[in-house]
Amino acid sequence: MVAENGTTPTDLVEEKLDQARKILRQNDRGTYTIPARGLYPFQWNWDSCLTALGWATFDEGRAWTEIETLFSAQWDDGMVPHIVFHKEDTGYFPGPDVWATGKSPATSGITQPPVAATCVRQLIETARDKETALEFGARLVPKIAAWHRWFYAARELNNSGLVVSIHPWESGADNSVDWDASLANVPVDEIPPYERRDTEHSVAEHRPTNSDYDKYLTLVHRYSNLGWKQSEIAPVAPFRVADLFVNSLLQRSNIDLQWLVEYVGASHLTEEVDGWVKKGKMGLQSLWSEPQQSFQPYDYAADQSITSISASTFLPLFAHATEPAQTQALVKRLWSWRDHTRYLVPSFDPTDPRFDSKRYWRGPVWAIINWMISDGLTAAGHGDLAKIIADDTRALIDQSGFREYFDPENGQGLGGDCFSWTAAMRLTWLSAQPVEAD
Ligand code: GLC
């Protein structure tokens, strides 16, 4: 259809994609991309990997640089940190002086959901320049394997096939309702006075509370006092949770690493990676709750299951780790969530009284989580629902901008603006024009 002013739907899509490319260029700091100006001025781990997918649509070389820069901050023990503080910026708290990890470049002391293997595989599969892709892939595979090895060495408890997160920020879903009970058990220590900076860039009501921050900081200081010796931290961490973000994305990455190992011919890693794939599936299966018909995180510090239901319950689909009956139950739940909110997928159960459509990870929609759920649904044969999620996400971005997150009830754009991974999702997963039904 051609509008009165002569614009076609294709022109409109091109305009959006142009805007998305512009955002990546604006957030580009040469060798890494910041998630958003003001709010997040450094390199974040999973943001960077997902943003590389966006770069690859118009500058493959820049996409590879993004991942290489992230891995240049990998610790000797294999951990890839959640933030790399390449340059000083006082606009963010807690900065490198608080983390005090003593690394160069300066980094935080925790990790984030591992998506590097999944993103590198996608970069290779879609590469126009296969030769360069193979070169980068071959260099990155041992580093990614070292990171996964670290997860199982430093964070797997009781040979469970599950790895624990020692801080809510490791899950990527910083302020999820899922962590409320676990966080309530974390004591608040005497910590040096501090000033938050996030509420200067974003509306305070949409951000975590001050008492949450006291706990977040207590954990950072405790671990810093243990000299950031990761294998000593996990068994005693006051926050010790097997969450579904890290475990599902690690399992998906294990599978994609299996593919990468084969592709680059790193056969010495085959047996080890096969072992992770097996135990990762076993671990996720152990988080299934038959009575709740959902996957539930496990609080190892309290030795009990976490019973709230967040969007992470759908992520085992992305990990190809669900049995058919579990897939059916998850699909049924998603359809029922759709009856409660205008846009899928709210980050938290909209039928739960704790649901908050505007507060960080307690209700709003994230484009990257939608991509993962949609991808998992497609693989499980539920393309209809996958398409609804894609169409919802595209509509949210096109109506409300490249925001950090969105209100699932009225579609309002929230949090940071001109957000890198939101732009990346528009450029990759959502680049095609929606097909209108007749
Ligand atoms: C917030 C999110 C986290 C993300 C970061 C940068 O802390 O919870 O997942 O990596 O912002 O976008």
Boltz pocket constraint, residues with backbone or C-beta under 6 A from the ligand:
constraints:
  - pocket:
      binder: B
      contacts: [[A, 35], [A, 40], [A, 44], [A, 45], [A, 46], [A, 47], [A, 169], [A, 171], [A, 172], [A, 173], [A, 174], [A, 175]]
      max_distance: 6.0
